[in-house]
Amino acid sequence: MRASGLLFLCYLTVVLGVSFPLPSAEPEVGDDRGGGGEVEPGDDRGRGLGGEVEADNDNDDGPKVGNDNGRGRKDGTSDLSNARLRLPLVRPADALDTNAGGRIEVSTRRGRERLVINAERLDPGLKVNLLIDGGAGTFQTVVTLTANSHGQARGQWDTKRQALPLGVSSVRELEGRKVLLQTMTGGNLLQGTMPVVEDGALKGRTKRKSSLENMDTSFALRGKGHVDIDFRPDQGRSKLNVELEHVPVGSELVVLIENPATGKLEEVGRVTVRRNGKGELQFETRNGDALPFEVKDVRELFGKPVDVRSSDGNVLFAGAVPSP
């Protein structure tokens, strides 16, 4: 029966021109079942064989330059065409508000640039002027803002929608320029510096501690101290802390650090020792504190000498700001 059946099929094939293909054991490449089919590189599913998913997706937050999520270049450097940088807004010495703070944020992504200047902890309803150095130290008002019910005032520019302030074509033209936030009558509230895009290549957190040597055991036999720094470039955050322990309660001590501009030790603050024998002087830009000598970040103070003196000038402790 089987032989006669095969002969009949051959007869139909030859006489009638009918073909009977055998079923394929494998689906075609790219067919609906996807057996062996390749997804186009960078498609919406992001599963291509050898295709790359865009690391900088379509949300506005994007990856931060210098972070540790492994989305930078393979050589370990950062792609500055897709950068996000932050620097704090801090209170100057003559600030009218001792609680205000904020930040400056610059981002570049696929040819699109954004500048956001955000002030926080202002009095709700307060009107303020935002000024940027227009060159040669001449400040120009770029926008007037009103603090919302949460005490926030935000100026934002996005090249996809509008021009950048001062008519510049790129945020790079604003690098290093000073920023001021003032009341409508010219009183100072906050100040800062526009970020430098190349700083986006900085990676990782620098956290160090150095000891202060007890220079006068007759003042505090067991007295000791240290200087701590914490630098987080991905957040634009700098912290400097001088702490003393086992020091006579109620002592008023003077902290001096070498000024990078003058090369001389200058007073940066005073410490009153608490009942537990401890005293501390802290600068935290996240809280709106300006760093000593209004340096941009704590890197400018790395290795600078530090003295802690009595109110009459005797050196009690000595050391230096730690460095990497």
N, C-alpha and C positions, 0 to 999 in steps of 0.2 A: 504493500500500500504506500509506504513512504517513498519508494523509488518511483512509483507511477505518479505520485503527487509532484515530485520535483520535476519530472519530465513535462507534466502539464504546465507548471510555472514557466519553465524555459520556453515552451511553445508559445505561451501568451506574450512573453517578453519579446520574442523575435517577430511574431506575426502582428501583434497589436501595438507594439511600441510602449507597453506599460512597464514602469519600473517600480520595484518594491524595495526601497532603501532599508537597510537594517537599522535599528535604533542605536543612537550614539551612546557610548558609555559615559561620556563627559559632557556637561553643559558648555555652550559656547562661551568664550571669554567675554565678560561684560554682560552676560544675559541676566534675566530677572532673578535667578537664584544666586548670582554673585560668585559662583565657584571659580576662583582664580581671577575674577575681574578686578581691576585696579580702580580705586577712587581717585579722582583728579586731585593732584596736590593742592592743598589749601582749600578744599571744598568745604561746604557747610558742616559736613560730618567730621572733618578733621581726622579721618582714619586712613589716609592714603598710604600706599606702600612706598615709602621714601618721600611722600609729600609732607610738607611742614604746615602746621597750624600757626596762624599769625599769633605771636606771643602778645602783641599789643592789640588786644581785641577792641571792640567798638564801644566799650564803656569809657566814660571820660576819666576814670580813675587811672587806668593804664598801669603798667608796672613801673615802680620807682627805679630810677637809675641808682646803682650802687647797692641795691638790696641783695639778699642772699637767696633769692628764689631760683637761681640758675637759669634765668631767661636772658642773660646777656650773650655776648659773642662767645664763640668757642675758645677764643684765645684769652678769655677772662676779662677783657676790657668792656666798657660800656658803649652802647650805640648812642651817640649824642644827638642823632637825628630823632630819637624817641626818648627824650629826657624829661625828668621831673625833679625839680629842685626846690628846697624850702630854706628860708632864713627867717629868724624871728623879728618881730617888731618889739622894741624894748623901750623902757621909760628913760628919758634923759634926766639929768640931775635936776632940772627945773620943771619936771612934769607936774601938771596941775592935778592929775589923777594918779594916786599911788597904787591903784589896783589894775589899771588897764594893761592889756597885752595884745598880741596878735602875731600874724605871720605874713610873709610875702611868698608866693608860690609861682614858679614859672614852669611851663611844660611845653615841649615841642614834640609834635607827632605827625609824621607823614606830610610835612610842609605846613601843618596847622600849628599856630602858636597861641598860647593863652597866658595871661597875666592876671593873677588874683591877689588883691591886697585886702586882708581881712583883719579888722580890729574887734576886740572882744572886751567884755566887762566895762563898757562905757555906761554912762547914765542913759536910760531909755529916753528917746526923743531928742537927744543931743545932736545938734548939727555940727559937722566938722568938715574941714577942707583937707583934701589929700594933695600933697605937693611932691613933685619930683625935681631933682636938680636938672635944669635945662642946659647946663654947661657953665663953666667958670663960676660955680657956686651960686648961681642965680636960680632960685626955686620958682617953679610955676605951678599954679593950682590946676590940676587935671580933672578934678571932679569934686562936687560937694555932696556929702552923704548925710543921712539921718539914721541914728542908731535905732534899731527896732526894739520891741518890748523885751527882748532878751539881752539888750545892750550890745548888739552886734551891728557893725557897719562894714559893708563889703563893696569894694570896687572891682569890676571884672571886665576884661577885654579879651575878645576871641577873634582872631583874624578871619575866621569863617563868617563872622557876622559884622564886625566893625574894625576900624583902624586902631592900632596901638596908640597909647598916649604920646604926646609931643611930636606926632607925625612921623615917628620912626617906622622903618619897614620890617624890623626884626627885634626881638627881645635882646639880642646880642648887643644892639646899640645902646641899651640901657645898663649893661653890666657895670657893677661897681658904683652906680650913682646912688646918692643919698635920697631917702624917702622920709617925709615928715607928715605927721597927722596933727593938725592944729584946730583949736576952737575958732569960731568965726571972728573972734577978736584978736587972733594971733597967738594965743597961749599954747604952749607945747604940750602934747599928750604922749606921742610915741614917735620913734624914729627907727630907721633900718637902712639896709644896703641891698641893692638889687643883686640877686645871685649871679655868679659867673658860671656859664654853662659847663666849662671844663671841670668844675668841681664835681660834676655828676659822675666823673670817673672814679671818685673816691668810693671805696667799698669798706664795709665792716664798721664795727664800733670800737673806739679806743677808750678803754677804761683803765686808769692807772692810779697808784697810790705811792706817795713818797713820805718818808719819815722826817719829822722836824727834830733836830738835836737840842737837847736841854743844855743851854749855855750858862745857866745860873741855878745850881741845885740849892743854893741858900734861899731862893725864892720859892721853889717847889721841888722838894727832894725827889719825889716820884713822878714829877711832871713829865708829860710826853705829848706829842702832837703829830699830825700828819696833814698832808695836802692831797686831795682827791680831784681828779678830772674825769669827765665823761663826755665824749664827743661822738655824736651820732649824725653823720652827714646825710643819711637818708631822711632824717627829720629836721635837719637844720638846727639841731639842738646842742648847746654847750652848757656844761655845768662845772663850776669850780667851787671847792669846799675846803675851808681851813678849820680844823677841829683840834681842840686842846682837852686834855684830861688830867685829873689829879692836880688841879691848880687851886690856890686859895679862893674860897668863895667870896664873891663880890668884887674881885679884881677887875679893873678896866684895862684892857690890853689893846695895843695899836698894831694893826697888820699892815705891812708894807710889802710891795712887790716892785720889781724893776720895771719901769716904764719903757716899752720897746722904742718909743720915740726919743727919749732923752738918755736912756742908759743909766738912770738914777733910781734908787729906791724911793718910792713915794707911797704915802698912805692911801689905802683903798677902803678902809673901814675899821670899826672898833668892835671889840667883843667884851661883853660883861659876863663874867663867870657865874653860872647858876649854882643853886644849892647843892647839886650833886658833884660839884667840882669840875664841870664841863662847860666849855664855851665853843661857839661855832659862828663862823662867818660864811655865808653861802651866796653864790650867784647862780641863778638858774634862768636861762633865757626863755624856757617854756612858760615861766611865770611872769615874763615881761621884764626881768631884771637885766640891766645893762652889765656887760662884763667890765672889769677894770680897764680904765683908759679908753672905753668904748671901742675896743677891738672887735672885729667882725665875728671871730670865733676863737675858741680857747687855744687853737694851734699857735696863735701869735704869742702865747705866753709860755709855750713849752720850754722848760729848762731855765726860766727866769728865777733869780734869787728871791727868797721870801724871808722876811724877818718878822718876829712878833716881839714887841717891845712894851715896856712899862710906860705909863703916862709921862714919866720924866726922862724917857729916852734910853733906858738900859735894855740891851739885847737879852731876851730871855730864851727864845727859841730861834733856830735858823735852819734853813733848808732851801729847797727849790721846787718849782712847779714840775711835776713829773712829765716825762716825754716818752714817746713810743720806743 
